[in-house]
Amino acid sequence: MCGFVGFSDAGAGQEDARVTAERMLAAVAHRGPDGSDWCHHRGVTLAHCALTFTDPDHGAQPFVSASGATAVVFNGELYNHAVLRAEVRAAGVALRTGSDTEVLVELYELLGMRMLDRLRGMFAFALHDARTGTTVLARDPMGKKPLYYTCVPDGIAFASELTALLRHPAAPRTPDVRALADYLVLQAFCAPASAVSGVCKVRPGSYVTHRHGALDEIEFWRPRLTPDRRAGRGPGRREAARRFEELFRAAVARRMTSTDRRLGVLLSGGLDSSAVAAVAQQLLPGRPVPTFSAGFADPDFDESDHARAVARHLGTEHHVVRIGGADLAGVVESELAVADEPLADPSLLPTRLVCRAAREHVRGVLTGDGADELLLGYRYFQAERAIELLLRVLPAPRLEALVRLLVRRLPARSGNLPVTHALGLLAKGLRAAPEHRFYLSTAPFGPGELPRLLTPEAGAELTGHDPFTEVSRLLRGQPGLTGVQRSQLAVVTHFLRDVILTKTDRGGMRSSLELRSPFLDLDLVEYGNSLPTGLKLHRFTGKYLLRQVAAGWLPPSVVQRTKLGFRAPVAALLRGELRPLLLDTLSPSSLRRGGLFDTGAVRLLIDDHLGGRRDTSRKLWALLVYQLWFESLTAGPRALESPAYPALS
């Protein structure tokens, strides 16, 4: 894992280019503590900091091809680099190192961008082809690694993180209000937009080319589901389970055996991470795999006993990271103001703490991320199935009234996923399209709330705004999907790719820890997408196929247990440890400096939450995270900070 930056520099002096690269790279130093380097490659400057896993002695970056024509900086790992290395050698290329980066650049010179179909791993990379004067920026199909870019007078600038890109002297610094509106609904700044106007993110499964001042975007992969009406052509349950297990085991093995470094597992005690830990431990008999879990002081959020039981069953080397309110507040106060682009998922806080503790033992960990989206594990999908059935006999208004009646009659509580809260959120989205319901039921702010939240000047920029543009784009050309399938594709579009994977990348890389996700192996994803819904959500049991497969590895209590969810007690934090920060950061004077939010609307949200009248913590959290970032942005570039590395030479 690594961080990188780069920019066009035709006509610039080498010393100026070096200083700019050094300043930008210092902002992502946490992504690569093993060393850094830079190069000027025929009109483009590239710089890189490394967290090495393959051939650390010879795979230093930027890496230049044997021909000298192509230079690359690469963040990620190719899990099938051994297979690709053999193919490259068979084509007559004499490889000089054992690095997967060299395989990438030489494969490009053999196949061009057709090589993307051959890659299996997680990656974001930038390469410069001097033969054509083309700069290429690419991200893996799921978008596990970030990549930002912007046009500058000399051409293009790019970086692994927005914070680094903004240190380029020509980078824009104006907040993007339309992207902010998306964030307030979707919890993240979703590709291709970013928090800053004029700065873009490369979409997952896409690459961007820059040549002679022209930008082009090419999509090489997108998630596609097989319509359920073709279910009769699909495999039976036994055949599907056999093939799924085969692909899952291969996915875990790829991530465990592609490096000599010792790896661990983030173990929540739920089915997904427990299945990953089970296979990982089977691959290393007699060598306990390190596992790590969070132990919350609040019992409504704590799964550490379940994780401990799984660890005992599997025989892993288990570590519990105890997390209290002060620990979570400490991450907010020390990091969010200087962190990268805002993300309104509060589970980033415990993720960061667990990753920081894991880094004391290992350089990388496997996770269970992706199983809920691939195999319909969220309770939301069960609700979507129920909605499909109930709307056949009840009109939407009557169903909505029934849910609201249940909400009023059930007792309120503020723990992890209380029933009343879940039902209330569900009621908000009942009349919406299936692909919108998940977001409307979980959004910090619904689209209809934004005009009251934003100032008139900011709100005027939202004419014609649609937060679901990207969802609609990916649904085009996929007719015949059921409501559950449409909702699954929507959840993958933003919640998985822009929220979950941003959280894991950021939580891990702030700790210089690599996170690997076997459930997001491309072969496994494509197989899961080809299966009928009934093999994933069987009646109202999610992750049905995984439960069948894992029954031989794990205790029944784990296989059958209902998902709790990895969350942080934000409602209590905002009333307690973070109350002073909340009141200061969202004070009228602070908000007026930005001119984006209506001070009266925000004050009402604060008073309601702190006064106990209603839980507005999701809204306040989104606003607090954004405002902390905004204040850092308007403070100006942190150009005078000392770089984390010795000066680039």
C-alpha positions, 0 to 999 in steps of 0.5 A: 500500500502506498500514497502517490502524487503527480502533475504535468510540469512541462517547462517547469524547473526541476527544483520547483517540481521537486519542492511541489512534489515534496509538499504534496507527498508529505500530506500522504506520508502516513500511507507509506512509511517505508520510504519515498522517491520521485522522478521527472519523466518527460514532462510529468513529475511523479512521487511515491511513498511506500508501504511494501509487501512485494520485493521491498528491496527492488520495487521502489517507485516511481518505477520506469519500464525497461524501455524507459517509455513508461513510468508508473506510481501504484497504490495497491497490490496485484494478488495474481502478480505471480501468474501475470509475471509468468505471462510477461516473461513468456512474452520475452520480457526480462523482468528485473525485480519480484515487484508487482509494480514492474509486472503492471508497467511491463504488462501495459507496454505489452497490452495497453489498457486491455491489461485491466481485464487481467488484473486481480487485486486492488489498485489505483495507479497513474502512469505516463506513456512518453511514446504518446504523451498520455497520462493515465489514471485508473482505479480498480472495479470496486474502487478500493483505493482513492484517486483525485485529479484536477486540471492545472495550467500545465495539464493535470495534477493528481494524488491519492488523497484530496489533502495532497492534491490541494497542496499543488499551487494551482489546485482549486479550493472552492467547496462544491455545493452540489457535491455537498448536497450529495454528501448530506444525503449519501454520507460521502462525496461520491465519485466522480465529484469531490468536496472541491469544485474542479477536483474529480475522483476517478470512478471505480472501474474506470480510467481517465486519460490526459493527452495534449490538454484533452481528458477522456474517461473510459469505463472498463467494468461495472456491476451487473446483475442477472435478472431473476426471471432467468433464475431457471438457468442458474445453478442449484443450491448445492452447485452454487454453494460448491462454486461459491466456497471454491471462489471464496477460498481462492479469494482468501488464499490470494490475499494471504499468500501473495506476500511474505508479510504476516497478516491478521483479520479484523474480527467483529464476531459476525458471520462475514469476518468469522468466515474470513478468519476461519479460512485464513486460519485453515490456510496456516495450520499450527500458526495462529492468525492474529485477530482484532476486535473492538470492545465498546464500553456501551453494551448496545454496541459491543460484540467483543464477546462474540468475537472472542468466542469465534477466536477460541473456536478457531484458535486465533491469536486474539486481541480486543481493543477497548474503546470508550467515549474519550477514545472516540472523541480523541480521534475526532479532535486530533484527526478529523480537522486534518483528515481527507475529504469529509465522510459522515460514517461515524464507524470510521472512528472505531475503525481507526482505533482498531487499525491503529492497535492492529498495526502494532502487530501486523502490516495488513489485515483481512476484513469481511467487507462486501459480504452484506452487499454481495449477498443481501445481508443487510436488514434493509434487504429483508425490509425491501423484500417485505415491501415488495410483497406487501405493496401487492396487497396494500397501497403505499399510503396505507402501508406507510400509516401502518409503519408509523402506527407501530413506531408510535406504539413501540418504546424509544431507545437510543442504542445500536439500530433500535427498532423504532428508529429503523421503522421510522427510517423505513417509513420515510422511503416507502413511496420512493423507487426501490433504488432510492429507498435505502438512501432516503431511509438512512440519509442524514438529510433528505433532499427535501430538507436541504433548502431549509438547511442551506443558505438561500445563496447556497441553495440556489446552486441546487436547481435540478440537483439529483443525488441519484444520478450515478445510481440511474447511470448504472441501472441504465441498460439493466432492464428486468431487475426486481426491486430487491436487485435494483436496491442492491445495485444502488447500495453497491453504487455509493454505500459500498464504494463511496462510504464503506471502502472509503472508511476502510481505506482511510481508517487503515491507511491513517495507521499505515495498515493495509486492509484486504477484502476477500468478498470483493474479489472480482471473480467472487463478485461476478459470480455472486452477481450472476446468482438469483436473489433466492440464493442470497436472500432466501425468504427473509434470511440474508447471506443464505449461501454463505451460511450454508458454506460456513456451517462446516467451519463455525458454530451454529450460533455464529452462522445463524446470528443476526447482524448487529452492525459496526457503529459508534455511539454518536448520539451519546458522544455529541451530548457528552465528550464532543459537546464543546466541540459541537457547540464551537464548530457549529456556532453561528459565527463559525457557520457564517464564515462559510456562508453555506448553512442556515444558522437557525436551522442548525441551532434547532438541530443542536437544541433538539438533540442536546435537550433530548427532544429528538435524536438528530445525531446523524444530521449533526455528525454530518455537519460537524465532520464537514465543518471541521474539514471546511475550517481546515480548507479555508485556513489555507494550504499547510505549505510550511509543514515539515515533510514527514520524510527527508527532502526528496533528492 
